[in-house]
C-alpha cells in the first residue's frame, strides 16, 4: 500500500463556530445522525413496550429526529413559493459543508448547490490528480464556489462559480453537457467555433470511456475549501496537494484585503517596508546597514496570508555541521493565530541533484536531525509513504518529528476533521478503511521504533540533509548519490529559463532588432504622409 500526498499542516485559528459543542453536533456526518435517530426510536420503543411502525417517528422528539431543515422561499422563476432544504453535514477527508436543494411545486424548477460552512482557510490549496484507471472516476470531489477546475490535457478551465459535491465522473459529465449545449445552433451560425468545440467534446468522451489514460485534472481554490478524495493506493505523482500563500489579488477576491498595495498600506498604517533587526531596534538601523550575524534573531513586519493583517516574521541564520548555512523563518499572527515555520537554504544551484537514503535500524536513528527542503521528495517504501515536493514546505526537525507530523495531518484528513476517534464516516468503503487502518498502524509502529524502514530524500537542488552519527567519517547507514536532474525536474524548478552566459549579446541583438522595426515604421509613416513623393505627381 502506498500513499502520495503534498499537504501542509497549519494550525487553524479557533473560532466560536468550530470550537463549540453545538457546532460539532450540527455538522456530524449523515451516518451518525441516522444512528442517533435509530437509537432514540429504540429507546422510545423500550419505554412504551411496543415497537413503532417503520418510518413512524412522530413520537420521537422533533429536535432529535430532524436531519434536513426546510425553509419556504421565493422561486425566482415563477415568483411562487417553493421549498429550500438544508443539510448540515461533514465530509470524510474534508470538513463541514451545507447541502442545499430548492424545489418549486408550481413551475417544477429544481436546483442543488453546496457551500462551505467552515471559515476561509489560512492558505489556498491546489490539487493535481492523475487518472489512470476506471476506479479513479469514483473519487469524491468537492468544488467550492471559489475553485477553478481544469482538465490539464485539454487545457480546459472551468472558472469559479457554483459549488459542487460530486465525483470525478460527475464533474466531467457536467462539463461535457455544457460543451454540447447549443452545438446545433453553433454549427449553423459559427461553423469554425462548432468544429473547435466538437474536437474537445470528442477528446473528452474518449477520456470518460477510459480510452485516453492517463490524464490529469486539477482544483485550485484560494479559499482552501475544495478537495479530491485521497486513497491509500496512490503513489508517485498520482495525487498531489500543495498549500500556497494567497496573492493580494486573491485576497481581494475573497474580501480579505486589497489588490492595490498602496491601498493596503493606507489601510494598515502600522506596517513598515523596512526590515529592522530585533537586537538593533533602539539604534533604528535597517537590515541593509547591518551584518546578519549567525545565531541572532531578526524580526521584520509582514502581512499575514490568512487574514492579511500586519504580523511579524522572525528570521535566524544557523550553520548545520558538515552541510551549509540555512535560514529558519517563522511567522506568527496575533490576530487570527496563523503560525508557520520554514527553512530556506541558500547558495548557488548545484549541477546535479542528490538522493539520500537512510536505513532506520534502531530507536536512536529516529532522533537524527533531518532537513527536508521545499524541493525535496520524501519516501518510506516499507510504510507505503510517498510525499511529493512542496509537502510541508521546508522543515528542520527529526525523523520521528517528520513522521508524526505527516501522520497527524493524514489522520485528520482521512478519518475526521475534528475527532481522532471517528472511523472515516459512513461513506468510506470497508476495504479502503481497512487499508488506511493498516497504514496508520505501521506508521505508528515505525514512529515508536518497532520496525526497521528506509527514508529516501530525493532533492533536485541538493539542499536536504540527514545527520550523520559518525561525522566526519562516512556513516554506514547513510547512502548519498548525486544524479542528473530529469527534464521534468528542471522544468518545474525553472532552470531551463535561466541563462547566465551570453545574455548581454542577446540583449544587444534585441535592441538592434527593435531599432530596425522603428526605422521601418518611420519610413512607412513618411510614405503614407507623402504618397506622390516630394516633387508632386506631375
ChimeraX attribute file (.defattr): number of C-alpha atoms within 10 A of each C-alpha:
attribute: neighborCount
match mode: 1-to-1
recipient: residues
	/A:1	16
	/A:2	19
	/A:3	24
	/A:4	24
	/A:5	28
	/A:6	23
	/A:7	25
	/A:8	20
	/A:9	16
	/A:10	16
	/A:11	11
	/A:12	15
	/A:13	17
	/A:14	11
	/A:15	11
	/A:16	8
	/A:17	13
	/A:18	18
	/A:19	12
	/A:20	11
	/A:21	10
	/A:22	10
	/A:23	14
	/A:24	16
	/A:25	13
	/A:26	15
	/A:27	21
	/A:28	18
	/A:29	21
	/A:30	18
	/A:31	12
	/A:32	15
	/A:33	18
	/A:34	15
	/A:35	11
	/A:36	14
	/A:37	18
	/A:38	14
	/A:39	11
	/A:40	17
	/A:41	22
	/A:42	15
	/A:43	14
	/A:44	18
	/A:45	15
	/A:46	11
	/A:47	10
	/A:48	10
	/A:49	9
	/A:50	10
	/A:51	13
	/A:52	15
	/A:53	7
	/A:54	6
	/A:55	6
	/A:56	9
	/A:57	16
	/A:58	10
	/A:59	11
	/A:60	16
	/A:61	13
	/A:62	10
	/A:63	7
	/A:64	13
	/A:65	18
	/A:66	14
	/A:67	17
	/A:68	14
	/A:69	11
	/A:70	15
	/A:71	12
	/A:72	13
	/A:73	16
	/A:74	15
	/A:75	21
	/A:76	11
	/A:77	11
	/A:78	13
	/A:79	12
	/A:80	13
	/A:81	15
	/A:82	21
	/A:83	17
	/A:84	21
	/A:85	17
	/A:86	18
	/A:87	19
	/A:88	22
	/A:89	24
	/A:90	23
	/A:91	25
	/A:92	23
	/A:93	22
	/A:94	20
	/A:95	21
	/A:96	25
	/A:97	21
	/A:98	17
	/A:99	20
	/A:100	18
	/A:101	15
	/A:102	21
	/A:103	19
	/A:104	22
	/A:105	12
	/A:106	13
	/A:107	13
	/A:108	13
	/A:109	14
	/A:110	14
	/A:111	11
	/A:112	15
	/A:113	16
	/A:114	20
	/A:115	20
	/A:116	21
	/A:117	18
	/A:118	14
	/A:119	15
	/A:120	16
	/A:121	17
	/A:122	26
	/A:123	21
	/A:124	24
	/A:125	24
	/A:126	22
	/A:127	21
	/A:128	22
	/A:129	23
	/A:130	18
	/A:131	21
	/A:132	16
	/A:133	13
	/A:134	12
	/A:135	9
	/A:136	16
	/A:137	18
	/A:138	13
	/A:139	16
	/A:140	20
	/A:141	22
	/A:142	25
	/A:143	27
	/A:144	27
	/A:145	20
	/A:146	21
	/A:147	28
	/A:148	19
	/A:149	20
	/A:150	18
	/A:151	19
	/A:152	15
	/A:153	13
	/A:154	14
	/A:155	9
	/A:156	13
	/A:157	15
	/A:158	12
	/A:159	13
	/A:160	15
	/A:161	12
	/A:162	14
	/A:163	19
	/A:164	20
	/A:165	21
	/A:166	14
	/A:167	19
	/A:168	21
	/A:169	18
	/A:170	17
	/A:171	18
	/A:172	18
	/A:173	15
	/A:174	10
	/A:175	17
	/A:176	17
	/A:177	12
	/A:178	12
	/A:179	15
	/A:180	14
	/A:181	10
	/A:182	11
	/A:183	18
	/A:184	12
	/A:185	11
	/A:186	15
	/A:187	14
	/A:188	10
	/A:189	11
	/A:190	12
	/A:191	14
	/A:192	12
	/A:193	12
	/A:194	19
	/A:195	14
	/A:196	10
	/A:197	15
	/A:198	16
	/A:199	10
	/A:200	16
	/A:201	19
	/A:202	11
	/A:203	15
	/A:204	21
	/A:205	15
	/A:206	12
	/A:207	16
	/A:208	17
	/A:209	11
	/A:210	16
	/A:211	13
	/A:212	16
	/A:213	15
	/A:214	13
	/A:215	16
	/A:216	17
	/A:217	20
	/A:218	22
	/A:219	25
	/A:220	26
	/A:221	26
	/A:222	26
	/A:223	24
	/A:224	21
	/A:225	27
	/A:226	27
	/A:227	24
	/A:228	23
	/A:229	20
	/A:230	22
	/A:231	21
	/A:232	21
	/A:233	15
	/A:234	20
	/A:235	19
	/A:236	16
	/A:237	17
	/A:238	19
	/A:239	24
	/A:240	25
	/A:241	27
	/A:242	21
	/A:243	24
	/A:244	19
	/A:245	15
	/A:246	21
	/A:247	14
	/A:248	18
	/A:249	15
	/A:250	19
	/A:251	21
	/A:252	15
	/A:253	15
	/A:254	14
	/A:255	11
	/A:256	17
	/A:257	21
	/A:258	19
	/A:259	16
	/A:260	11
	/A:261	12
	/A:262	10
	/A:263	11
	/A:264	17
	/A:265	15
	/A:266	10
	/A:267	13
	/A:268	14
	/A:269	9
	/A:270	11
	/A:271	18
	/A:272	13
	/A:273	9
	/A:274	13
	/A:275	15
	/A:276	22
	/A:277	24
	/A:278	15
	/A:279	12
	/A:280	13
	/A:281	12
	/A:282	9
	/A:283	9
	/A:284	10
	/A:285	15
	/A:286	14
	/A:287	17
	/A:288	11
	/A:289	9
	/A:290	11
	/A:291	8
	/A:292	14
	/A:293	11
	/A:294	13
	/A:295	12
	/A:296	13
	/A:297	16
	/A:298	21
	/A:299	20
	/A:300	20
	/A:301	18
	/A:302	21
	/A:303	17
	/A:304	24
	/A:305	24
	/A:306	24
	/A:307	21
	/A:308	22
	/A:309	20
	/A:310	20
	/A:311	21
	/A:312	17
	/A:313	20
	/A:314	18
	/A:315	22
	/A:316	18
	/A:317	20
	/A:318	15
	/A:319	12
	/A:320	13
	/A:321	11
	/A:322	11
	/A:323	12
	/A:324	14
	/A:325	16
	/A:326	20
	/A:327	16
	/A:328	19
	/A:329	19
	/A:330	15
	/A:331	21
	/A:332	17
	/A:333	22
	/A:334	12
	/A:335	14
	/A:336	18
	/A:337	16
	/A:338	20
	/A:339	19
	/A:340	17
	/A:341	18
	/A:342	18
	/A:343	20
	/A:344	19
	/A:345	19
	/A:346	10
	/A:347	9
	/A:348	7
	/A:349	12
	/A:350	11
	/A:351	12
	/A:352	15
	/A:353	20
	/A:354	21
	/A:355	19
	/A:356	19
	/A:357	18
	/A:358	22
	/A:359	15
	/A:360	20
	/A:361	15
	/A:362	15
	/A:363	16
	/A:364	11
	/A:365	19
	/A:366	20
	/A:367	14
	/A:368	18
	/A:369	20
	/A:370	21
	/A:371	25
	/A:372	30
	/A:373	28
	/A:374	22
	/A:375	22
	/A:376	27
	/A:377	22
	/A:378	22
	/A:379	22
	/A:380	20
	/A:381	15
	/A:382	16
	/A:383	23
	/A:384	19
	/A:385	25
	/A:386	21
	/A:387	26
	/A:388	26
	/A:389	25
	/A:390	22
	/A:391	25
	/A:392	24
	/A:393	23
	/A:394	23
	/A:395	20
	/A:396	21
	/A:397	14
	/A:398	19
	/A:399	21
	/A:400	20
	/A:401	18
	/A:402	20
	/A:403	17
	/A:404	17
	/A:405	13
	/A:406	20
	/A:407	17
	/A:408	13
	/A:409	15
	/A:410	20
	/A:411	19
	/A:412	19
	/A:413	20
	/A:414	24
	/A:415	23
	/A:416	23
	/A:417	19
	/A:418	16
	/A:419	11
	/A:420	13
	/A:421	8
	/A:422	14
	/A:423	14
	/A:424	24
	/A:425	20
	/A:426	13
	/A:427	12
	/A:428	15
	/A:429	10
	/A:430	11
	/A:431	8
	/A:432	14
	/A:433	18
	/A:434	12
	/A:435	16
	/A:436	22
	/A:437	15
	/A:438	15
	/A:439	20
	/A:440	16
	/A:441	13
	/A:442	17
	/A:443	23
	/A:444	16
	/A:445	14
	/A:446	22
	/A:447	19
	/A:448	14
	/A:449	18
	/A:450	14
	/A:451	17
	/A:452	14
	/A:453	17
	/A:454	17
	/A:455	20
	/A:456	21
	/A:457	26
	/A:458	26
	/A:459	26
	/A:460	26
	/A:461	22
	/A:462	22
	/A:463	25
	/A:464	26
	/A:465	22
	/A:466	21
	/A:467	21
	/A:468	20
	/A:469	16
	/A:470	10
	/A:471	10
	/A:472	9
	/A:473	8
	/A:474	11
	/A:475	13
	/A:476	11
	/A:477	15
	/A:478	18
	/A:479	13
	/A:480	14
	/A:481	11
	/A:482	15
	/A:483	15
	/A:484	11
	/A:485	16
	/A:486	11
	/A:487	10
	/A:488	9
	/A:489	17
	/A:490	14
	/A:491	12
	/A:492	10
	/A:493	12
	/A:494	10
	/A:495	12
	/A:496	11
	/A:497	9
	/A:498	8
	/A:499	8
	/A:500	7
	/A:501	8
	/A:502	8
	/A:503	11
	/A:504	10
	/A:505	10
	/A:506	11
	/A:507	11
	/A:508	11
	/A:509	12
	/A:510	12
	/A:511	12
	/A:512	12
	/A:513	12
	/A:514	12
	/A:515	12
	/A:516	12
	/A:517	11
	/A:518	12
	/A:519	12
	/A:520	12
	/A:521	12
	/A:522	12
	/A:523	11
	/A:524	11
	/A:525	11
	/A:526	12
	/A:527	13
	/A:528	11
	/A:529	10
	/A:530	11
	/A:531	10
	/A:532	11
	/A:533	11
	/A:534	8
	/A:535	7
	/A:536	8
	/A:537	7
	/A:538	4
